[in-house]
Structures are given as C-alpha cells and as structure tokens.
Amino acid sequence: MTTLIRVFQFLAVAGLLALFIVHAAALTGNTQPFAHYLKFLGPGIFVVWLPTIFVMNRLTRDFKQKDIWRAALRGCPTWMRRAVWCLFGYSWVGFFILPMLFGGGMESEANKARSMSAVLMMFYTIAAAVMFSALHAKRADTTRRCMNGHTAQPLAKFCEECGAPVLTQESSDN
C-alpha cells in the first residue's frame, strides 16, 4: 500500500510542477509552448484524485466531519498545511480575479491557461499533501505528547489524562 501511495504522490507532485510551469508561462502571457499540456493535466487529475479520496477516507474515518481537513493533513508539516491553504486561496483568486486584472476575460488564451492551471494546481497540491500525510500520519499520531509527557490523541489540544496542553510540532522542535 505504501508503494502505491508513493506512486500517486509522485504523480501529483509531477503534475503540480508541470502546472506551475504552465501557470508561470501564462502569467507572462506566453501560452504557446505549454497551453496544450492542460489537455492532459486536466483529465490527469482524476488519476491522482480518485486514490486521494480513498486515502483521505482512511485517514479521517475515526474523526468528526468538522475536523476532516485537520485529520487528513495531520501527517504534514506545518509549512505544507499552510501552503495547501495559501494555494487554495490563490486558485480562487486566480480563477475569478486574474482574468479581470489581465483583461480579455475568459476569451483570452492566456487567461484560460492562468485560470485553469491555478485551479488544477489546487487539486494536485491537495492530492500530494494527503498522500504525504498518509505516509507520515502514524508517526505523527504516536509522537504527540502533552507538557507532562503523556501520549495524546491525534487532534487533541489538551491531554485526556492530566489536562495539560498538547505540544505542537513547532514547540516540541525547539
């Protein structure tokens, strides 16, 4: 199972890097060399997204619905979780606002490439992060401890045994 997760994580990262190149070229107005890649990267999202759904269901099955993203990304380092949310916000801005800023609306090839690549980058990023989390969540779950050294549940903020705050990854690294 770990090998399959690594394969899909690799595919998600490769798709993300390809989309970053397409997006960077589209931001400069140069869509000719890369725009045709969107024809492959668009449907390619289903190759990594379907396994992501199954892995995410496995990661979140013991958690409440309101904690689904915290549970799904609990194996990711803090910077990766923040990057996922930043790219999520950027993709919405890229889809709705960039076409207006650059002019031409969605009739412009550059705006189509910018908007489509921004949205696809979001999906590839989430897929890569969930796969990364699946590979590292077990270690993250067993290493969470409170200030008094007791083992804590994966998403707990306070120790069930003594009530002390659970150390976050950043505070335990210092």
C-alpha positions in Angstrom: 0.0 0.0 0.0 2.8 2.4 0.8 4.3 1.9 -2.6 1.1 2.8 -4.3 0.7 5.9 -2.2 4.2 6.9 -3.1 3.5 6.4 -6.8 0.4 8.6 -6.7 2.2 11.2 -4.6 5.0 11.3 -7.2 2.3 11.7 -10.0 0.6 14.5 -8.0 3.9 16.4 -7.5 4.9 15.9 -11.2 1.5 17.3 -12.3 1.9 20.2 -9.8 5.3 21.1 -11.2 4.1 20.9 -14.8 1.1 23.1 -13.9 3.4 25.6 -12.2 5.4 25.9 -15.4 2.2 26.4 -17.4 0.9 28.9 -14.9 4.2 30.9 -14.8 4.3 31.0 -18.6 0.6 32.1 -18.7 1.3 34.9 -16.2 3.9 36.2 -18.6 1.4 36.0 -21.5 3.4 33.2 -23.2 0.9 30.3 -23.6 2.1 28.8 -26.9 4.6 26.2 -25.7 2.6 24.9 -22.8 -1.1 25.5 -23.2 -1.7 22.2 -24.9 -0.4 20.4 -21.7 -3.6 21.4 -20.0 -5.5 18.9 -22.2 -3.5 16.2 -20.5 -3.2 17.6 -17.0 -6.9 18.4 -16.7 -8.1 14.8 -17.1 -4.9 13.6 -15.3 -6.3 15.0 -12.1 -8.6 12.0 -11.9 -5.6 9.6 -11.9 -4.4 11.1 -8.6 -7.7 12.4 -7.2 -9.5 9.1 -7.0 -6.8 7.4 -4.9 -6.7 10.6 -2.8 -10.4 10.2 -1.9 -9.8 6.6 -0.8 -6.7 7.5 1.2 -8.5 10.5 2.7 -11.4 8.3 3.8 -9.0 6.0 5.6 -7.2 8.9 7.3 -10.4 10.6 8.5 -12.7 7.7 9.3 -12.3 8.0 13.1 -12.7 11.8 13.2 -15.7 14.2 13.2 -16.7 15.8 10.0 -15.7 19.3 11.2 -12.1 18.0 11.7 -11.8 16.3 8.3 -9.0 18.6 6.9 -7.1 18.6 10.2 -7.3 14.8 10.2 -6.4 14.4 6.6 -3.4 16.6 6.8 -2.2 15.7 10.3 0.9 14.0 8.9 2.0 17.0 7.0 4.5 19.6 8.5 3.0 23.0 9.3 4.5 24.7 6.3 2.9 22.2 4.0 -0.5 22.6 5.5 -0.2 26.4 5.2 1.0 26.1 1.6 -2.1 24.0 0.8 -4.4 26.7 2.2 -2.5 29.5 0.5 -2.6 27.8 -2.9 -6.3 27.1 -2.3 -6.9 30.8 -1.8 -4.7 31.7 -4.7 -6.6 29.4 -7.0 -9.9 31.1 -6.2 -8.3 34.5 -6.8 -6.7 33.1 -10.0 -10.0 31.8 -11.3 -12.2 34.8 -10.6 -9.9 37.8 -10.3 -6.9 37.3 -12.6 -8.9 37.2 -15.8 -10.4 40.6 -14.9 -6.9 42.1 -13.9 -5.2 40.9 -17.1 -8.1 41.9 -19.3 -9.8 40.0 -22.1 -12.0 37.8 -19.8 -12.1 34.1 -20.5 -11.8 34.7 -24.2 -8.1 35.2 -23.9 -5.9 32.1 -24.2 -3.6 33.4 -21.5 -6.5 33.9 -19.1 -7.8 30.5 -19.8 -4.4 29.0 -19.1 -3.9 31.1 -16.0 -7.3 30.2 -14.5 -7.3 26.5 -15.4 -3.8 26.0 -14.2 -4.5 27.8 -10.9 -7.5 25.6 -10.2 -5.7 22.4 -11.2 -2.7 23.3 -9.1 -5.0 23.3 -6.1 -6.2 19.8 -6.7 -2.8 18.4 -7.4 -1.5 20.1 -4.2 -4.2 18.6 -2.1 -3.6 15.2 -3.6 0.2 15.4 -2.9 -0.4 16.6 0.7 -2.9 14.0 1.5 -0.6 11.2 0.2 2.3 12.7 2.2 0.1 12.8 5.3 -0.9 9.1 4.7 2.8 8.2 4.7 3.6 10.1 7.9 0.4 10.2 9.9 1.1 7.1 12.0 4.4 8.6 13.2 2.7 11.9 13.9 -0.1 10.2 15.9 2.3 8.3 18.1 4.7 11.2 18.9 2.1 13.7 20.2 2.6 14.3 23.9 1.4 16.8 26.5 3.7 19.0 28.5 3.9 16.3 31.2 4.9 13.6 28.7 1.6 11.7 28.3 0.6 10.4 24.9 -2.2 12.5 23.3 -4.8 11.7 20.7 -4.0 12.9 17.1 -6.2 16.1 17.1 -6.4 16.7 20.9 -5.4 20.2 22.2 -5.3 19.1 25.8 -4.2 15.8 27.5 -7.0 13.5 28.4 -5.0 12.3 31.4 -3.9 15.4 33.1 -5.5 18.3 31.2 -2.1 19.9 30.2 -1.8 21.5 26.7 -0.6 19.1 24.0 2.7 20.2 22.5 2.5 21.2 18.8 5.1 20.1 16.3 6.8 23.6 16.4 7.0 23.7 20.2 8.4 20.2 20.5 11.1 21.0 17.9 12.5 23.9 20.0 
